[in-house]
Amino acid sequence: MLYSNHSCDPNLGLRGEITFVAMCEIRAGEELTHDWAMTDDDDYSVECNCGANSCRKVLTGKDWQKPELQRKYAGYFSAYLARKISKQS
C-alpha cells in the first residue's frame, strides 16, 4: 500500500487480496498503518521501531504463523494467508 506504514498495533486490516479496511476509528490526519504479519510470507527478519506498546521488536515474514497474531487479526489477513491459516486448523 502506497500510504501505509507498518505498526504492531495497526488501524488497517485486509479484506480479500488488496482491499484495506479500518479495524478501528481513524481520525483525520492519523497515520494509516497495517501489520506486515497480515500480508507477508517472505523469508526476512528486521528490527521494528514502530513505537507501539505491543511492538514485537523483531518482524519476520513468518509472524502470521503466531497463534496470538492469528487471533488478533482474524478476519483481517490477506486472502492468501487466510487460506494458509485455514489449512493449519
PDB file with one MODEL, atoms N, CA, C and O in Angstrom:
MODEL        1
ATOM      1  N   MET A   1       0.854  -1.179   0.000  1.00  0.00           N
ATOM      2  CA  MET A   1       0.000   0.000   0.000  1.00  0.00           C
ATOM      3  C   MET A   1       0.893   1.232   0.000  1.00  0.00           C
ATOM      4  O   MET A   1       1.857   1.310   0.762  1.00  0.00           O
ATOM      5  N   LEU A   2       0.581   2.157  -0.825  1.00  0.00           N
ATOM      6  CA  LEU A   2       1.418   3.331  -1.032  1.00  0.00           C
ATOM      7  C   LEU A   2       1.509   4.238   0.187  1.00  0.00           C
ATOM      8  O   LEU A   2       2.582   4.774   0.466  1.00  0.00           O
ATOM      9  N   TYR A   3       0.420   4.426   0.917  1.00  0.00           N
ATOM     10  CA  TYR A   3       0.421   5.391   2.015  1.00  0.00           C
ATOM     11  C   TYR A   3       0.141   4.745   3.364  1.00  0.00           C
ATOM     12  O   TYR A   3      -0.607   5.297   4.172  1.00  0.00           O
ATOM     13  N   SER A   4       0.725   3.598   3.611  1.00  0.00           N
ATOM     14  CA  SER A   4       0.555   2.908   4.884  1.00  0.00           C
ATOM     15  C   SER A   4       1.914   2.450   5.379  1.00  0.00           C
ATOM     16  O   SER A   4       2.744   1.977   4.603  1.00  0.00           O
ATOM     17  N   ASN A   5       2.129   2.593   6.665  1.00  0.00           N
ATOM     18  CA  ASN A   5       3.357   2.106   7.290  1.00  0.00           C
ATOM     19  C   ASN A   5       3.034   0.900   8.154  1.00  0.00           C
ATOM     20  O   ASN A   5       1.869   0.611   8.428  1.00  0.00           O
ATOM     21  N   HIS A   6       4.075   0.200   8.578  1.00  0.00           N
ATOM     22  CA  HIS A   6       3.884  -0.925   9.489  1.00  0.00           C
ATOM     23  C   HIS A   6       3.653  -0.407  10.905  1.00  0.00           C
ATOM     24  O   HIS A   6       4.216   0.611  11.308  1.00  0.00           O
ATOM     25  N   SER A   7       2.816  -1.125  11.653  1.00  0.00           N
ATOM     26  CA  SER A   7       2.687  -0.946  13.096  1.00  0.00           C
ATOM     27  C   SER A   7       2.301  -2.288  13.695  1.00  0.00           C
ATOM     28  O   SER A   7       1.541  -3.046  13.092  1.00  0.00           O
ATOM     29  N   CYS A   8       2.819  -2.581  14.873  1.00  0.00           N
ATOM     30  CA  CYS A   8       2.411  -3.779  15.608  1.00  0.00           C
ATOM     31  C   CYS A   8       1.049  -3.565  16.265  1.00  0.00           C
ATOM     32  O   CYS A   8       0.490  -4.493  16.848  1.00  0.00           O
ATOM     33  N   ASP A   9       0.512  -2.345  16.173  1.00  0.00           N
ATOM     34  CA  ASP A   9      -0.835  -2.017  16.651  1.00  0.00           C
ATOM     35  C   ASP A   9      -1.532  -1.232  15.536  1.00  0.00           C
ATOM     36  O   ASP A   9      -1.743  -0.026  15.664  1.00  0.00           O
ATOM     37  N   PRO A  10      -1.890  -1.918  14.440  1.00  0.00           N
ATOM     38  CA  PRO A  10      -2.367  -1.239  13.236  1.00  0.00           C
ATOM     39  C   PRO A  10      -3.810  -0.758  13.329  1.00  0.00           C
ATOM     40  O   PRO A  10      -4.586  -1.199  14.177  1.00  0.00           O
ATOM     41  N   ASN A  11      -4.143   0.170  12.417  1.00  0.00           N
ATOM     42  CA  ASN A  11      -5.530   0.609  12.311  1.00  0.00           C
ATOM     43  C   ASN A  11      -6.184   0.123  11.020  1.00  0.00           C
ATOM     44  O   ASN A  11      -7.371   0.362  10.803  1.00  0.00           O
ATOM     45  N   LEU A  12      -5.421  -0.558  10.160  1.00  0.00           N
ATOM     46  CA  LEU A  12      -5.950  -1.122   8.925  1.00  0.00           C
ATOM     47  C   LEU A  12      -5.763  -2.633   8.900  1.00  0.00           C
ATOM     48  O   LEU A  12      -4.779  -3.158   9.420  1.00  0.00           O
ATOM     49  N   GLY A  13      -6.709  -3.315   8.296  1.00  0.00           N
ATOM     50  CA  GLY A  13      -6.610  -4.745   8.027  1.00  0.00           C
ATOM     51  C   GLY A  13      -6.981  -4.974   6.574  1.00  0.00           C
ATOM     52  O   GLY A  13      -7.256  -4.022   5.844  1.00  0.00           O
ATOM     53  N   LEU A  14      -6.988  -6.216   6.154  1.00  0.00           N
ATOM     54  CA  LEU A  14      -7.310  -6.538   4.765  1.00  0.00           C
ATOM     55  C   LEU A  14      -8.624  -7.278   4.651  1.00  0.00           C
ATOM     56  O   LEU A  14      -9.051  -7.981   5.567  1.00  0.00           O
ATOM     57  N   ARG A  15      -9.249  -7.103   3.509  1.00  0.00           N
ATOM     58  CA  ARG A  15     -10.381  -7.922   3.086  1.00  0.00           C
ATOM     59  C   ARG A  15     -10.013  -8.407   1.696  1.00  0.00           C
ATOM     60  O   ARG A  15      -9.787  -7.597   0.797  1.00  0.00           O
ATOM     61  N   GLY A  16      -9.950  -9.696   1.511  1.00  0.00           N
ATOM     62  CA  GLY A  16      -9.556 -10.233   0.216  1.00  0.00           C
ATOM     63  C   GLY A  16      -8.071 -10.022  -0.014  1.00  0.00           C
ATOM     64  O   GLY A  16      -7.275 -10.057   0.923  1.00  0.00           O
ATOM     65  N   GLU A  17      -7.708  -9.804  -1.267  1.00  0.00           N
ATOM     66  CA  GLU A  17      -6.288  -9.696  -1.616  1.00  0.00           C
ATOM     67  C   GLU A  17      -5.725  -8.293  -1.428  1.00  0.00           C
ATOM     68  O   GLU A  17      -4.603  -8.140  -0.945  1.00  0.00           O
ATOM     69  N   ILE A  18      -6.490  -7.262  -1.805  1.00  0.00           N
ATOM     70  CA  ILE A  18      -5.879  -5.930  -1.845  1.00  0.00           C
ATOM     71  C   ILE A  18      -6.729  -4.813  -1.248  1.00  0.00           C
ATOM     72  O   ILE A  18      -6.365  -3.643  -1.368  1.00  0.00           O
ATOM     73  N   THR A  19      -7.827  -5.133  -0.623  1.00  0.00           N
ATOM     74  CA  THR A  19      -8.691  -4.096  -0.064  1.00  0.00           C
ATOM     75  C   THR A  19      -8.370  -3.877   1.405  1.00  0.00           C
ATOM     76  O   THR A  19      -8.531  -4.783   2.222  1.00  0.00           O
ATOM     77  N   PHE A  20      -7.918  -2.681   1.738  1.00  0.00           N
ATOM     78  CA  PHE A  20      -7.654  -2.337   3.131  1.00  0.00           C
ATOM     79  C   PHE A  20      -8.922  -1.767   3.754  1.00  0.00           C
ATOM     80  O   PHE A  20      -9.647  -1.000   3.120  1.00  0.00           O
ATOM     81  N   VAL A  21      -9.182  -2.152   5.006  1.00  0.00           N
ATOM     82  CA  VAL A  21     -10.356  -1.675   5.742  1.00  0.00           C
ATOM     83  C   VAL A  21      -9.915  -1.202   7.123  1.00  0.00           C
ATOM     84  O   VAL A  21      -8.911  -1.668   7.662  1.00  0.00           O
ATOM     85  N   ALA A  22     -10.675  -0.280   7.682  1.00  0.00           N
ATOM     86  CA  ALA A  22     -10.375   0.221   9.030  1.00  0.00           C
ATOM     87  C   ALA A  22     -10.713  -0.853  10.060  1.00  0.00           C
ATOM     88  O   ALA A  22     -11.781  -1.464  10.006  1.00  0.00           O
ATOM     89  N   MET A  23      -9.802  -1.075  10.991  1.00  0.00           N
ATOM     90  CA  MET A  23     -10.030  -2.011  12.094  1.00  0.00           C
ATOM     91  C   MET A  23     -10.558  -1.274  13.322  1.00  0.00           C
ATOM     92  O   MET A  23     -10.990  -1.891  14.296  1.00  0.00           O
ATOM     93  N   CYS A  24     -10.515   0.044  13.258  1.00  0.00           N
ATOM     94  CA  CYS A  24     -10.959   0.887  14.362  1.00  0.00           C
ATOM     95  C   CYS A  24     -11.261   2.266  13.779  1.00  0.00           C
ATOM     96  O   CYS A  24     -11.057   2.498  12.587  1.00  0.00           O
ATOM     97  N   GLU A  25     -11.734   3.151  14.596  1.00  0.00           N
ATOM     98  CA  GLU A  25     -11.969   4.530  14.146  1.00  0.00           C
ATOM     99  C   GLU A  25     -10.621   5.175  13.816  1.00  0.00           C
ATOM    100  O   GLU A  25      -9.670   5.071  14.590  1.00  0.00           O
ATOM    101  N   ILE A  26     -10.547   5.833  12.676  1.00  0.00           N
ATOM    102  CA  ILE A  26      -9.325   6.524  12.256  1.00  0.00           C
ATOM    103  C   ILE A  26      -9.646   8.009  12.140  1.00  0.00           C
ATOM    104  O   ILE A  26     -10.518   8.413  11.371  1.00  0.00           O
ATOM    105  N   ARG A  27      -8.931   8.808  12.911  1.00  0.00           N
ATOM    106  CA  ARG A  27      -9.149  10.258  12.905  1.00  0.00           C
ATOM    107  C   ARG A  27      -8.510  10.897  11.666  1.00  0.00           C
ATOM    108  O   ARG A  27      -7.538  10.376  11.120  1.00  0.00           O
ATOM    109  N   ALA A  28      -9.058  12.006  11.242  1.00  0.00           N
ATOM    110  CA  ALA A  28      -8.488  12.755  10.125  1.00  0.00           C
ATOM    111  C   ALA A  28      -7.039  13.089  10.445  1.00  0.00           C
ATOM    112  O   ALA A  28      -6.741  13.589  11.530  1.00  0.00           O
ATOM    113  N   GLY A  29      -6.147  12.821   9.518  1.00  0.00           N
ATOM    114  CA  GLY A  29      -4.733  13.117   9.699  1.00  0.00           C
ATOM    115  C   GLY A  29      -3.944  12.028  10.404  1.00  0.00           C
ATOM    116  O   GLY A  29      -2.716  12.097  10.453  1.00  0.00           O
ATOM    117  N   GLU A  30      -4.620  11.023  10.952  1.00  0.00           N
ATOM    118  CA  GLU A  30      -3.928   9.934  11.647  1.00  0.00           C
ATOM    119  C   GLU A  30      -3.168   9.074  10.633  1.00  0.00           C
ATOM    120  O   GLU A  30      -3.661   8.818   9.535  1.00  0.00           O
ATOM    121  N   GLU A  31      -1.987   8.639  11.005  1.00  0.00           N
ATOM    122  CA  GLU A  31      -1.187   7.770  10.147  1.00  0.00           C
ATOM    123  C   GLU A  31      -1.922   6.456   9.896  1.00  0.00           C
ATOM    124  O   GLU A  31      -2.480   5.862  10.818  1.00  0.00           O
ATOM    125  N   LEU A  32      -1.918   6.007   8.639  1.00  0.00           N
ATOM    126  CA  LEU A  32      -2.507   4.718   8.286  1.00  0.00           C
ATOM    127  C   LEU A  32      -1.438   3.645   8.430  1.00  0.00           C
ATOM    128  O   LEU A  32      -0.333   3.776   7.903  1.00  0.00           O
ATOM    129  N   THR A  33      -1.782   2.578   9.154  1.00  0.00           N
ATOM    130  CA  THR A  33      -0.801   1.524   9.410  1.00  0.00           C
ATOM    131  C   THR A  33      -1.444   0.152   9.273  1.00  0.00           C
ATOM    132  O   THR A  33      -2.637  -0.024   9.522  1.00  0.00           O
ATOM    133  N   HIS A  34      -0.634  -0.805   8.874  1.00  0.00           N
ATOM    134  CA  HIS A  34      -1.046  -2.206   8.894  1.00  0.00           C
ATOM    135  C   HIS A  34       0.138  -3.026   9.387  1.00  0.00           C
ATOM    136  O   HIS A  34       1.284  -2.581   9.319  1.00  0.00           O
ATOM    137  N   ASP A  35      -0.141  -4.211   9.875  1.00  0.00           N
ATOM    138  CA  ASP A  35       0.915  -5.100  10.365  1.00  0.00           C
ATOM    139  C   ASP A  35       1.334  -6.009   9.218  1.00  0.00           C
ATOM    140  O   ASP A  35       0.497  -6.672   8.606  1.00  0.00           O
ATOM    141  N   TRP A  36       2.614  -6.037   8.933  1.00  0.00           N
ATOM    142  CA  TRP A  36       3.114  -6.880   7.849  1.00  0.00           C
ATOM    143  C   TRP A  36       2.738  -8.340   8.051  1.00  0.00           C
ATOM    144  O   TRP A  36       2.702  -9.102   7.084  1.00  0.00           O
ATOM    145  N   ALA A  37       2.457  -8.751   9.292  1.00  0.00           N
ATOM    146  CA  ALA A  37       2.057 -10.139   9.559  1.00  0.00           C
ATOM    147  C   ALA A  37       0.770 -10.495   8.817  1.00  0.00           C
ATOM    148  O   ALA A  37       0.495 -11.676   8.604  1.00  0.00           O
ATOM    149  N   MET A  38      -0.024  -9.500   8.419  1.00  0.00           N
ATOM    150  CA  MET A  38      -1.277  -9.759   7.708  1.00  0.00           C
ATOM    151  C   MET A  38      -1.061 -10.029   6.226  1.00  0.00           C
ATOM    152  O   MET A  38      -1.962 -10.518   5.544  1.00  0.00           O
ATOM    153  N   THR A  39       0.139  -9.711   5.722  1.00  0.00           N
ATOM    154  CA  THR A  39       0.351  -9.778   4.271  1.00  0.00           C
ATOM    155  C   THR A  39       1.588 -10.552   3.848  1.00  0.00           C
ATOM    156  O   THR A  39       1.645 -11.022   2.712  1.00  0.00           O
ATOM    157  N   ASP A  40       2.576 -10.703   4.715  1.00  0.00           N
ATOM    158  CA  ASP A  40       3.874 -11.228   4.284  1.00  0.00           C
ATOM    159  C   ASP A  40       4.097 -12.681   4.666  1.00  0.00           C
ATOM    160  O   ASP A  40       3.745 -13.120   5.761  1.00  0.00           O
ATOM    161  N   ASP A  41       4.694 -13.419   3.728  1.00  0.00           N
ATOM    162  CA  ASP A  41       5.115 -14.799   3.953  1.00  0.00           C
ATOM    163  C   ASP A  41       6.511 -14.993   3.365  1.00  0.00           C
ATOM    164  O   ASP A  41       6.850 -16.081   2.899  1.00  0.00           O
ATOM    165  N   ASP A  42       7.305 -13.946   3.388  1.00  0.00           N
ATOM    166  CA  ASP A  42       8.658 -13.993   2.835  1.00  0.00           C
ATOM    167  C   ASP A  42       9.660 -14.369   3.916  1.00  0.00           C
ATOM    168  O   ASP A  42       9.334 -14.397   5.102  1.00  0.00           O
ATOM    169  N   ASP A  43      10.872 -14.655   3.491  1.00  0.00           N
ATOM    170  CA  ASP A  43      11.948 -15.008   4.415  1.00  0.00           C
ATOM    171  C   ASP A  43      12.743 -13.756   4.777  1.00  0.00           C
ATOM    172  O   ASP A  43      13.644 -13.364   4.035  1.00  0.00           O
ATOM    173  N   TYR A  44      12.429 -13.137   5.882  1.00  0.00           N
ATOM    174  CA  TYR A  44      13.186 -11.974   6.339  1.00  0.00           C
ATOM    175  C   TYR A  44      13.023 -11.810   7.839  1.00  0.00           C
ATOM    176  O   TYR A  44      12.121 -12.377   8.456  1.00  0.00           O
ATOM    177  N   SER A  45      13.907 -11.031   8.398  1.00  0.00           N
ATOM    178  CA  SER A  45      13.848 -10.651   9.810  1.00  0.00           C
ATOM    179  C   SER A  45      14.405  -9.235   9.896  1.00  0.00           C
ATOM    180  O   SER A  45      15.542  -8.983   9.496  1.00  0.00           O
ATOM    181  N   VAL A  46      13.599  -8.310  10.423  1.00  0.00           N
ATOM    182  CA  VAL A  46      14.027  -6.919  10.542  1.00  0.00           C
ATOM    183  C   VAL A  46      13.654  -6.378  11.915  1.00  0.00           C
ATOM    184  O   VAL A  46      12.686  -6.819  12.534  1.00  0.00           O
ATOM    185  N   GLU A  47      14.432  -5.429  12.370  1.00  0.00           N
ATOM    186  CA  GLU A  47      14.144  -4.756  13.637  1.00  0.00           C
ATOM    187  C   GLU A  47      12.937  -3.843  13.448  1.00  0.00           C
ATOM    188  O   GLU A  47      12.803  -3.183  12.417  1.00  0.00           O
ATOM    189  N   CYS A  48      12.064  -3.809  14.448  1.00  0.00           N
ATOM    190  CA  CYS A  48      10.891  -2.933  14.405  1.00  0.00           C
ATOM    191  C   CYS A  48      11.039  -1.836  15.451  1.00  0.00           C
ATOM    192  O   CYS A  48      11.396  -2.097  16.600  1.00  0.00           O
ATOM    193  N   ASN A  49      10.764  -0.628  15.040  1.00  0.00           N
ATOM    194  CA  ASN A  49      10.772   0.532  15.939  1.00  0.00           C
ATOM    195  C   ASN A  49       9.473   1.307  15.790  1.00  0.00           C
ATOM    196  O   ASN A  49       9.473   2.538  15.780  1.00  0.00           O
ATOM    197  N   CYS A  50       8.359   0.578  15.675  1.00  0.00           N
ATOM    198  CA  CYS A  50       7.085   1.253  15.404  1.00  0.00           C
ATOM    199  C   CYS A  50       6.596   2.082  16.587  1.00  0.00           C
ATOM    200  O   CYS A  50       5.787   2.992  16.407  1.00  0.00           O
ATOM    201  N   GLY A  51       7.071   1.786  17.783  1.00  0.00           N
ATOM    202  CA  GLY A  51       6.690   2.572  18.950  1.00  0.00           C
ATOM    203  C   GLY A  51       5.411   2.133  19.636  1.00  0.00           C
ATOM    204  O   GLY A  51       5.033   2.705  20.658  1.00  0.00           O
ATOM    205  N   ALA A  52       4.738   1.127  19.091  1.00  0.00           N
ATOM    206  CA  ALA A  52       3.510   0.632  19.729  1.00  0.00           C
ATOM    207  C   ALA A  52       3.848  -0.067  21.042  1.00  0.00           C
ATOM    208  O   ALA A  52       4.911  -0.674  21.176  1.00  0.00           O
ATOM    209  N   ASN A  53       2.935   0.023  22.008  1.00  0.00           N
ATOM    210  CA  ASN A  53       3.142  -0.693  23.275  1.00  0.00           C
ATOM    211  C   ASN A  53       3.304  -2.185  23.045  1.00  0.00           C
ATOM    212  O   ASN A  53       4.005  -2.864  23.794  1.00  0.00           O
ATOM    213  N   SER A  54       2.653  -2.695  22.005  1.00  0.00           N
ATOM    214  CA  SER A  54       2.704  -4.122  21.690  1.00  0.00           C
ATOM    215  C   SER A  54       3.786  -4.464  20.665  1.00  0.00           C
ATOM    216  O   SER A  54       3.743  -5.538  20.065  1.00  0.00           O
ATOM    217  N   CYS A  55       4.750  -3.573  20.455  1.00  0.00           N
ATOM    218  CA  CYS A  55       5.795  -3.782  19.447  1.00  0.00           C
ATOM    219  C   CYS A  55       6.517  -5.110  19.682  1.00  0.00           C
ATOM    220  O   CYS A  55       6.928  -5.420  20.800  1.00  0.00           O
ATOM    221  N   ARG A  56       6.664  -5.891  18.598  1.00  0.00           N
ATOM    222  CA  ARG A  56       7.344  -7.190  18.679  1.00  0.00           C
ATOM    223  C   ARG A  56       8.862  -7.040  18.637  1.00  0.00           C
ATOM    224  O   ARG A  56       9.571  -8.018  18.876  1.00  0.00           O
ATOM    225  N   LYS A  57       9.377  -5.871  18.345  1.00  0.00           N
ATOM    226  CA  LYS A  57      10.815  -5.549  18.283  1.00  0.00           C
ATOM    227  C   LYS A  57      11.514  -6.177  17.076  1.00  0.00           C
ATOM    228  O   LYS A  57      12.413  -5.563  16.501  1.00  0.00           O
ATOM    229  N   VAL A  58      11.120  -7.375  16.689  1.00  0.00           N
ATOM    230  CA  VAL A  58      11.667  -8.040  15.501  1.00  0.00           C
ATOM    231  C   VAL A  58      10.492  -8.559  14.684  1.00  0.00           C
ATOM    232  O   VAL A  58       9.618  -9.250  15.207  1.00  0.00           O
ATOM    233  N   LEU A  59      10.478  -8.222  13.400  1.00  0.00           N
ATOM    234  CA  LEU A  59       9.444  -8.700  12.481  1.00  0.00           C
ATOM    235  C   LEU A  59      10.044  -9.757  11.577  1.00  0.00           C
ATOM    236  O   LEU A  59      11.189  -9.637  11.141  1.00  0.00           O
ATOM    237  N   THR A  60       9.267 -10.791  11.297  1.00  0.00           N
ATOM    238  CA  THR A  60       9.703 -11.786  10.322  1.00  0.00           C
ATOM    239  C   THR A  60       8.570 -12.013   9.332  1.00  0.00           C
ATOM    240  O   THR A  60       7.417 -11.668   9.594  1.00  0.00           O
ATOM    241  N   GLY A  61       8.911 -12.587   8.213  1.00  0.00           N
ATOM    242  CA  GLY A  61       7.904 -12.916   7.214  1.00  0.00           C
ATOM    243  C   GLY A  61       7.025 -14.078   7.620  1.00  0.00           C
ATOM    244  O   GLY A  61       6.094 -14.437   6.900  1.00  0.00           O
ATOM    245  N   LYS A  62       7.308 -14.665   8.758  1.00  0.00           N
ATOM    246  CA  LYS A  62       6.522 -15.806   9.243  1.00  0.00           C
ATOM    247  C   LYS A  62       5.714 -15.453  10.490  1.00  0.00           C
ATOM    248  O   LYS A  62       5.170 -16.346  11.140  1.00  0.00           O
ATOM    249  N   ASP A  63       5.626 -14.173  10.834  1.00  0.00           N
ATOM    250  CA  ASP A  63       4.869 -13.770  12.027  1.00  0.00           C
ATOM    251  C   ASP A  63       3.400 -14.165  11.932  1.00  0.00           C
ATOM    252  O   ASP A  63       2.750 -14.351  12.961  1.00  0.00           O
ATOM    253  N   TRP A  64       2.865 -14.297  10.728  1.00  0.00           N
ATOM    254  CA  TRP A  64       1.469 -14.702  10.551  1.00  0.00           C
ATOM    255  C   TRP A  64       1.199 -16.069  11.175  1.00  0.00           C
ATOM    256  O   TRP A  64       0.047 -16.400  11.455  1.00  0.00           O
ATOM    257  N   GLN A  65       2.241 -16.864  11.396  1.00  0.00           N
ATOM    258  CA  GLN A  65       2.079 -18.202  11.968  1.00  0.00           C
ATOM    259  C   GLN A  65       1.884 -18.175  13.486  1.00  0.00           C
ATOM    260  O   GLN A  65       1.525 -19.193  14.077  1.00  0.00           O
ATOM    261  N   LYS A  66       2.113 -17.033  14.116  1.00  0.00           N
ATOM    262  CA  LYS A  66       1.984 -16.947  15.572  1.00  0.00           C
ATOM    263  C   LYS A  66       0.506 -16.990  15.965  1.00  0.00           C
ATOM    264  O   LYS A  66      -0.286 -16.173  15.495  1.00  0.00           O
ATOM    265  N   PRO A  67       0.134 -17.944  16.829  1.00  0.00           N
ATOM    266  CA  PRO A  67      -1.279 -18.073  17.219  1.00  0.00           C
ATOM    267  C   PRO A  67      -1.877 -16.782  17.778  1.00  0.00           C
ATOM    268  O   PRO A  67      -3.039 -16.477  17.509  1.00  0.00           O
ATOM    269  N   GLU A  68      -1.101 -16.022  18.550  1.00  0.00           N
ATOM    270  CA  GLU A  68      -1.651 -14.790  19.127  1.00  0.00           C
ATOM    271  C   GLU A  68      -1.971 -13.759  18.050  1.00  0.00           C
ATOM    272  O   GLU A  68      -2.930 -12.999  18.189  1.00  0.00           O
ATOM    273  N   LEU A  69      -1.176 -13.724  16.970  1.00  0.00           N
ATOM    274  CA  LEU A  69      -1.470 -12.791  15.874  1.00  0.00           C
ATOM    275  C   LEU A  69      -2.621 -13.312  15.021  1.00  0.00           C
ATOM    276  O   LEU A  69      -3.412 -12.524  14.502  1.00  0.00           O
ATOM    277  N   GLN A  70      -2.721 -14.624  14.872  1.00  0.00           N
ATOM    278  CA  GLN A  70      -3.860 -15.189  14.142  1.00  0.00           C
ATOM    279  C   GLN A  70      -5.166 -14.841  14.846  1.00  0.00           C
ATOM    280  O   GLN A  70      -6.166 -14.546  14.191  1.00  0.00           O
ATOM    281  N   ARG A  71      -5.163 -14.873  16.175  1.00  0.00           N
ATOM    282  CA  ARG A  71      -6.364 -14.487  16.926  1.00  0.00           C
ATOM    283  C   ARG A  71      -6.618 -12.980  16.803  1.00  0.00           C
ATOM    284  O   ARG A  71      -7.746 -12.553  16.555  1.00  0.00           O
ATOM    285  N   LYS A  72      -5.571 -12.187  16.977  1.00  0.00           N
ATOM    286  CA  LYS A  72      -5.699 -10.723  16.959  1.00  0.00           C
ATOM    287  C   LYS A  72      -6.208 -10.212  15.607  1.00  0.00           C
ATOM    288  O   LYS A  72      -7.012  -9.281  15.553  1.00  0.00           O
ATOM    289  N   TYR A  73      -5.741 -10.821  14.529  1.00  0.00           N
ATOM    290  CA  TYR A  73      -6.064 -10.335  13.188  1.00  0.00           C
ATOM    291  C   TYR A  73      -7.052 -11.224  12.436  1.00  0.00           C
ATOM    292  O   TYR A  73      -7.166 -11.119  11.215  1.00  0.00           O
ATOM    293  N   ALA A  74      -7.757 -12.086  13.134  1.00  0.00           N
ATOM    294  CA  ALA A  74      -8.746 -12.958  12.476  1.00  0.00           C
ATOM    295  C   ALA A  74      -9.710 -12.105  11.656  1.00  0.00           C
ATOM    296  O   ALA A  74     -10.291 -11.144  12.160  1.00  0.00           O
ATOM    297  N   GLY A  75      -9.871 -12.467  10.397  1.00  0.00           N
ATOM    298  CA  GLY A  75     -10.744 -11.709   9.501  1.00  0.00           C
ATOM    299  C   GLY A  75     -10.055 -10.567   8.789  1.00  0.00           C
ATOM    300  O   GLY A  75     -10.666  -9.908   7.948  1.00  0.00           O
ATOM    301  N   TYR A  76      -8.783 -10.314   9.110  1.00  0.00           N
ATOM    302  CA  TYR A  76      -8.053  -9.193   8.505  1.00  0.00           C
ATOM    303  C   TYR A  76      -6.787  -9.611   7.758  1.00  0.00           C
ATOM    304  O   TYR A  76      -6.026  -8.743   7.331  1.00  0.00           O
ATOM    305  N   PHE A  77      -6.538 -10.905   7.587  1.00  0.00           N
ATOM    306  CA  PHE A  77      -5.374 -11.364   6.829  1.00  0.00           C
ATOM    307  C   PHE A  77      -5.665 -11.283   5.334  1.00  0.00           C
ATOM    308  O   PHE A  77      -6.821 -11.319   4.912  1.00  0.00           O
ATOM    309  N   SER A  78      -4.598 -11.173   4.536  1.00  0.00           N
ATOM    310  CA  SER A  78      -4.773 -11.271   3.089  1.00  0.00           C
ATOM    311  C   SER A  78      -5.402 -12.628   2.790  1.00  0.00           C
ATOM    312  O   SER A  78      -5.240 -13.573   3.562  1.00  0.00           O
ATOM    313  N   ALA A  79      -6.111 -12.726   1.681  1.00  0.00           N
ATOM    314  CA  ALA A  79      -6.774 -13.983   1.322  1.00  0.00           C
ATOM    315  C   ALA A  79      -5.758 -15.116   1.230  1.00  0.00           C
ATOM    316  O   ALA A  79      -6.042 -16.243   1.634  1.00  0.00           O
ATOM    317  N   TYR A  80      -4.584 -14.819   0.705  1.00  0.00           N
ATOM    318  CA  TYR A  80      -3.519 -15.818   0.573  1.00  0.00           C
ATOM    319  C   TYR A  80      -3.143 -16.400   1.933  1.00  0.00           C
ATOM    320  O   TYR A  80      -3.075 -17.619   2.088  1.00  0.00           O
ATOM    321  N   LEU A  81      -2.898 -15.540   2.915  1.00  0.00           N
ATOM    322  CA  LEU A  81      -2.523 -16.032   4.243  1.00  0.00           C
ATOM    323  C   LEU A  81      -3.716 -16.648   4.965  1.00  0.00           C
ATOM    324  O   LEU A  81      -3.548 -17.607   5.717  1.00  0.00           O
ATOM    325  N   ALA A  82      -4.906 -16.121   4.754  1.00  0.00           N
ATOM    326  CA  ALA A  82      -6.100 -16.709   5.380  1.00  0.00           C
ATOM    327  C   ALA A  82      -6.263 -18.160   4.938  1.00  0.00           C
ATOM    328  O   ALA A  82      -6.641 -19.013   5.741  1.00  0.00           O
ATOM    329  N   ARG A  83      -5.981 -18.447   3.663  1.00  0.00           N
ATOM    330  CA  ARG A  83      -6.057 -19.836   3.176  1.00  0.00           C
ATOM    331  C   ARG A  83      -5.007 -20.701   3.858  1.00  0.00           C
ATOM    332  O   ARG A  83      -5.291 -21.836   4.241  1.00  0.00           O
ATOM    333  N   LYS A  84      -3.801 -20.175   4.013  1.00  0.00           N
ATOM    334  CA  LYS A  84      -2.737 -20.942   4.677  1.00  0.00           C
ATOM    335  C   LYS A  84      -3.097 -21.218   6.139  1.00  0.00           C
ATOM    336  O   LYS A  84      -2.877 -22.322   6.636  1.00  0.00           O
ATOM    337  N   ILE A  85      -3.646 -20.225   6.817  1.00  0.00           N
ATOM    338  CA  ILE A  85      -4.045 -20.385   8.220  1.00  0.00           C
ATOM    339  C   ILE A  85      -5.166 -21.417   8.324  1.00  0.00           C
ATOM    340  O   ILE A  85      -5.168 -22.253   9.228  1.00  0.00           O
ATOM    341  N   SER A  86      -6.106 -21.353   7.404  1.00  0.00           N
ATOM    342  CA  SER A  86      -7.229 -22.292   7.402  1.00  0.00           C
ATOM    343  C   SER A  86      -6.744 -23.733   7.251  1.00  0.00           C
ATOM    344  O   SER A  86      -7.295 -24.641   7.872  1.00  0.00           O
ATOM    345  N   LYS A  87      -5.727 -23.942   6.438  1.00  0.00           N
ATOM    346  CA  LYS A  87      -5.175 -25.291   6.231  1.00  0.00           C
ATOM    347  C   LYS A  87      -4.482 -25.811   7.481  1.00  0.00           C
ATOM    348  O   LYS A  87      -4.385 -27.023   7.671  1.00  0.00           O
ATOM    349  N   GLN A  88      -3.997 -24.913   8.339  1.00  0.00           N
ATOM    350  CA  GLN A  88      -3.321 -25.317   9.577  1.00  0.00           C
ATOM    351  C   GLN A  88      -4.310 -25.814  10.619  1.00  0.00           C
ATOM    352  O   GLN A  88      -3.953 -26.617  11.482  1.00  0.00           O
ATOM    353  N   SER A  89      -5.539 -25.349  10.548  1.00  0.00           N
ATOM    354  CA  SER A  89      -6.536 -25.669  11.586  1.00  0.00           C
ATOM    355  C   SER A  89      -7.049 -27.088  11.466  1.00  0.00           C
ATOM    356  O   SER A  89      -7.888 -27.511  12.260  1.00  0.00           O
TER     357      SER A  89
ENDMDL
END
